[in-house]
Amino acid sequence: MSRVNPLWMWLLFAALLLLTSAWSLITGALDIPTQQLLNVIQQSLGWTPSSTIPIHFQITLMEFRLPRLLLALLVGAALAISGAAIQGLFRNPLADPGLIGVSSGAALGAVLIIVLGDTLLSHWSFFAGRWALPITAFIFGLLTTLIIYRIGTRGGYTQVSTLLLAGIAMNAIAGAGTGVLTYLADDTQLRSLTFWSMGSLAKASWLDLKVVAPFIILPIVILPFLSNALNGFLMGESVASHLGFSVRWTKRLIIVLTSLAVGAAVSVTGVIGFLGLVVPHLLRILVGPDHRLLLPASALCGALLLALADMLARTVVAPAELPIGLIMALIGGPFFMSLLLKPSFASNRTL
């Protein structure tokens, strides 16, 4: 299959992202006329007096939909670029933050703070403040990644079956821990955990953006600079070493950065699965395996896909709302099954 011209791809993704963002801002339980959206944009730039814009439109756009859209773009980019990086590091096209247990590990850390932040972990919560939840999610996501990588790698090679089985085991362990904490939660915490565990952007706020943006933006910016190293990993760690890359430090840096991004994302949205699996696979068909194109394209396409999924979550059953994790599962589940049915994945082999 012929590859897509990168310039046309960037222009297409940018146009789709712009259209989806505008559509997401004006569509919902309260439909906002396009002219009012333009008026709010002009008012924010100081071109239009605020008195000319109805207050309910201003509040809906600036306090609810805009921070939610920005959070969807950040989280989508983080999960997709993390999935592409993990697949390149493990040399395993089935690797994904959700499938190999990273998301569930980060979720366990977040649930610990939600349930025990006022009791057993009160000192940590007081010391870290608003940073306690994303930092704890990051630490647990990092530990999960390290454990799975250690189990799934033998003699410098990553085995598909071992990696997936280790991910299933870690998901089960993290799920059991989350279940115990859910049992200990009070009514208020339980309602929050139930909706949060299915993935949602409903509670997005400017404060959430302020807290998690540094944790998410840093990996998105740094990971593309590791593209050449990831290209070397595709040919094996020994080849990457001969090409002049520090294999050990590159692996550690990628693990830390992906855990940081996924942990921060999970801390504010809950578990959103399959995004890091679907996006890199689709883009490899379009642009090929070169990580110099794959990583930034994954970030852009992931932001686009999650923004679109969030808009569907808000509008399909409006004024009610579907958890965005359910929508992504409906998309990613059949896609993952189709991958498993391919002849190349039918046998137990090392990638």
N, C-alpha and C positions, 0 to 999 in steps of 0.2 A: 504494500500500500504506500502511495506517495505521501510525503510529509507536507504539512501545511506551511506556507510561507510565514515565518515568525512575525513579520511586520503586520500582515493581514490578521493574524491571530490576536496580536496585542490590540489592534484597532477594534476588532470584533468584541473581545472581552471587555474593553473599556466602554464601548458603546452599550453593551448589554448591562454592564454594572451601573452605568449612569441611568439607563431607563428603568432598571429594576429598583434602584434607590428612590427615584422620583415616584414611581408607582407605589412603592411601599409607604412613602410618606403621605400620600393623598388617599390611600385605600385603607378601609377598616370599618369598625362599627360606626364611626363618624366619617363620612366621605368629605374630603376637603377639596373644594374647587381648585383647579390648577392655577388660576389667577391669584388665589389667596396664598398658595405656596410661593409663587413668585413675589408677592407682596411681603411675605415674611422674610424671604431671602434679601430683598431690597432693604427692608427695615433693619435687618441685622448688619447690613453694610452702611447703614446711615443714609440711605437714599430715599426712604419713605417714612413719614411720621407713623409712629405706632398707633396713634389714635384712629387711623384709617383701617385698621385690621381688627375684626372681632376678637375679643379676648379669648373665647373658647377655642378658636383656631390657633392662636398663639400658644396657649397652654398645651393643647394636644400635640402640636408639632414640636415645640421646644423642650417640653418637660417629659414627654412620653415617647413619641415616635423617633425623634432624632437620636437620643441616646441609645435607644433600642437598636436602631439601624446601625449605628457606629459599632456597638458591641457585637452585633451579628457579623459585621465585616471583619472585625479583629479576630473573633473566635473562629470563624470559617477559615480565614487565612492561616491562623495558627495550627488548627487541626490538619488542614490539607498539606501544608509545607512540612509539618512534623511527620505525617504519614509517608511522604515522599522521601524524607531524609532517613527514616527508620528502615524503609524498604531498601534503600541504597546501602545503608550500613550493614544490614543483615544479609544483603544479596538475596532477598526473599520477597517476591511480589505479593505475598499474602500477609505480610506484616502490616499491622495497623495499631494505633494507640489503644483502640477498643478491643480488638481481637486478641492481642497479646497481654492484656491485663493492665496496661498503664493507666487507662482511664478509670478503671475500677479501683486501682490502688490510690490514685489521686482523690477519687470520690470518698474512699474510706477516711483519708486524712481530713477532708472537708467535713464529713459527718462527725468526726471526733470533736471538731471545734464547735459545731452547731449544738451537739448534745452535751458535751462535757466542758464547754468553754467557760461556763459559770461555776463549775464545781472543781473537778480534779485538775483541769487545765486552766484554772482561773489566773494563775500567776503568769503563764505564757500569754494568755489572751490580754492581760493588762499590759504586759511588757511590749507585745507586738502591735496591739491596737487593731486597726482595720487591716493590718498586714498579716495577722495571725492565720486567717483562713487560707489565703493563697500560698503563703509560705509552707504551711503544713501540708497542703495538697501537693505542692512541688516536692517536698521531701519524700512523701509516700510514693508519688509517681516515679521519682528517681530510684528509690529502693526497689520498686517492682521491676523497673527496666533492667537494673543491674542483675537481679536474680534470674530473670528470664533469659537475659543474654548469656549468663554463665551456664545455665542449664542447656540452652539450645545450641551452644557452640562447642564443637569437639574438634580439636586439632586445627583450629582456624577456619572451620567450615560450619555453616549453619544448616541444620537439618530441618526441613519443613515440618515433618510430623512431630519431632521433639519440641520445636518452638511452639506449634499450635497447642500441643498437649500441655506444655508448661503454661501457656496463656490461659487455657481452660482451668487448670489447677489454681492459678493465681486469681482468676475471676471468681472461682468458687470460694477461695479463702477470704478474699476481700468482701464478697457478697455475704459470707457468714458473719464477718465482723460488722458489716453495715446492718445486718439483720439484728444482731445483738444490741447494737446501739439504738436501732429503731424501737426495739422492745423497751428499752430504758427511757425513751423520750417521753416528754409530757405531751399534752394535747396540742399545744401551740407548735412545738417542735415537730410533732408527727405530721401535722398538716403541711408544714413547710417541706419536710423531707419527702413526703409522698409525691408532691408535685415536682420537687427539685430532682428526684431520682429519675424522672422520665425526660428530663431536659427541657428547659424553658428559658425564654428571654423576657418573660412577663414582668419581672421585677427590675429590669434594667434601669439604671439611674446614672446621673453624671458622677455621683460618688463612686459607683462601681467601676466606671470607666477610669476614673482617676487612680483607683487602687490597683487595678490589674493591667492597665495599659503598658506601664514600664516592663512588666514581666512578659507580656506578649510581643511587644514591638521589638525588644532586644533580640529574641531568637529569629524573628522574621527578617531582621536586618542582617544578622550575622550568618545565618545558615547558607544563603547564596554564595558567600565568600568561600565556602567549603565545597563548592561544586566540583572543582577539579579533583579534590581528594576523593569524593564520592565516585567520580568517574573511574578513578584508579581502583577503588574497592570493587567495582564491578568485575574487574579482571583478577581479583584475588588480593589478599593482604600482602603476599610476598611481592607481587607486581607493584602495588601501591608503595611499598617500602623502597623498592628499587627506583621508583620514580622520584624519590626524595621526600615523601610524606611521612610524618611521624605517625605510625599506625596507632600506637597506644594513646597518644594525646588527642588525636583526631577522633577516635572512638569515644573517649571520655567527654570531649567537648560536645559532640553531637548528642550523646545521651543526656548530658546536663541541659543543653538548650531545648531539646524536645520535651524533656520532663518539665522544664520550667514553663514552656508554652502550654502544654496540656494541663498541667496542674493549675495554672492560673485560669485557663478557660473553664475547666471543670468546676472551679470554686465559685463561679458566678452563674453558670448556666446548667450545672448538672451534667450528666453523662449524655453526650451526643455521639452515637456510634456511626461507623462506616464512612464518615466523610473522608478520613485519611486513607481509606482503601479505594473508594470509587474514583475520586478526583485524579490521583496519580495514574491509575490504570487508563482512564479515558485520555489523559494528556499524552501518555506514552504512545498511544495510537496516532495522535495528531502531530507531535513534535519529536518523538523518539526518546531514547533513554538518556540523552545528554542532560546532566543535571544543571548545566548553565542556563538552559531554557526551562527544564522541568520544574525546578524549585520556585522561581518567581512566577511561572505560569500557574503552578499549584496554588500559591498564595492568592493570586487574583481570581482563579476559578473557584477556589474554596469560599472566598468571600462572597462571590456571586451566587453560588449554590445555596449557602446558608441564608443569605438575605432573601432569596426567592422562597426557600422552605419556610422561613419565619413569616413571610407575608401570607403564604397559604395557611399556616397555622392560625393566623389572626382572622382570616376571611372566610374559610371554608364553612365553619359553623358559627359565624358571627351572629350575635354578640358574644357567644362563648368562644373558647380558645382551645385548640389541640396542643398537647405537648410537642415541641419540635423534635424531640427524640423519637417519637412514634413515627413521624413523617420520614425522618432519615432512615429508620429501621425498615419501613415499607419500601424505600428505594434501595437501600444497601443490602438487605437480606436476599432478595432474588438475584441481585448482582453477584454477591458472594457465592451463592449456590451455582450460578452459571460458570464461575471460575473453577469451582471444584469439579464440575462435570467435564472440563476440558481434558483431552487426553494427556496433555503435558503435566497435569496435576494428579492424574489418576494413580501414578505409581509413587511409592515412597522413595524419594531420592533426595540427594543433597544438592542445594543450589550454590 
